[in-house]
Amino acid sequence: MPYVNIKITREGVTAEQKARLIQGATQLLVDVLGKNPQTTVVVIDEVDTDNWGIGGEPVTLRRARGS
């Protein structure tokens, strides 16, 4: 049973976009590895930008500076 975990920042991703991510990740495993879509699990974790760091600082600060 394949398990895919997608982590994105919490910034207004719609339910439709999430559904497309789930479908697309599932289809990729079907196409590339021949996995059964009925047993493929996809989880989307949304992370606040205060809890996502790049280059030693939170994304919130980087975005406020325009970095």
Backbone torsions as a table, in degrees:
resi	resn	phi	psi	omega
1	MET	NA	108.9	178.0
2	PRO	-68.2	145.1	177.4
3	TYR	-129.3	122.4	179.7
4	VAL	-117.4	130.1	177.2
5	ASN	-117.7	116.8	178.8
6	ILE	-104.9	124.9	178.2
7	LYS	-112.2	126.5	178.7
8	ILE	-134.5	158.6	174.8
9	THR	-75.7	148.9	-178.3
10	ARG	-81.2	95.0	-175.7
11	GLU	-144.6	51.9	172.2
12	GLY	77.2	28.3	174.9
13	VAL	-69.3	131.2	-176.6
14	THR	-81.9	163.4	176.2
15	ALA	-61.0	-36.7	178.3
16	GLU	-64.6	-41.9	178.5
17	GLN	-64.5	-40.9	178.3
18	LYS	-63.9	-41.8	178.0
19	ALA	-60.8	-38.9	178.2
20	ARG	-67.2	-38.2	175.7
21	LEU	-61.9	-44.7	-179.9
22	ILE	-62.3	-46.3	180.0
23	GLN	-64.3	-43.3	-177.3
24	GLY	-66.7	-42.6	178.6
25	ALA	-65.2	-40.5	177.8
26	THR	-62.0	-48.1	-178.5
27	GLN	-63.1	-36.1	177.6
28	LEU	-60.3	-43.2	178.2
29	LEU	-67.4	-33.9	175.4
30	VAL	-64.9	-49.7	-175.2
31	ASP	-68.0	-42.7	-173.4
32	VAL	-87.4	-40.9	-173.7
33	LEU	-112.7	-3.4	-179.8
34	GLY	69.8	26.5	-178.1
35	LYS	-76.3	154.8	178.9
36	ASN	-79.0	119.5	-179.1
37	PRO	-64.3	-23.9	-179.0
38	GLN	-71.2	-18.2	179.7
39	THR	-115.0	10.3	-179.9
40	THR	-91.4	127.0	-178.7
41	VAL	-107.5	130.2	176.0
42	VAL	-124.7	127.0	179.2
43	VAL	-120.5	132.7	176.1
44	ILE	-110.1	120.4	175.4
45	ASP	-104.3	125.3	175.1
46	GLU	-100.9	126.9	-175.0
47	VAL	-115.0	130.8	175.3
48	ASP	-59.8	143.8	-177.6
49	THR	-64.6	-21.2	174.0
50	ASP	-68.4	-21.5	-177.2
51	ASN	-104.5	12.0	-178.8
52	TRP	-123.9	116.1	-176.2
53	GLY	-113.1	144.1	174.4
54	ILE	-135.8	131.2	177.2
55	GLY	62.0	29.9	175.7
56	GLY	85.7	10.2	178.7
57	GLU	-144.9	155.5	-179.9
58	PRO	-65.3	147.3	178.4
59	VAL	-59.2	-35.0	179.5
60	THR	-54.2	-46.3	179.9
61	LEU	-67.8	-42.3	179.1
62	ARG	-60.5	-43.1	-178.7
63	ARG	-69.2	-35.8	178.8
64	ALA	-63.5	-32.0	177.9
65	ARG	-83.7	-13.6	-177.2
66	GLY	85.0	20.8	179.8
67	SER	-83.9	NA	NA
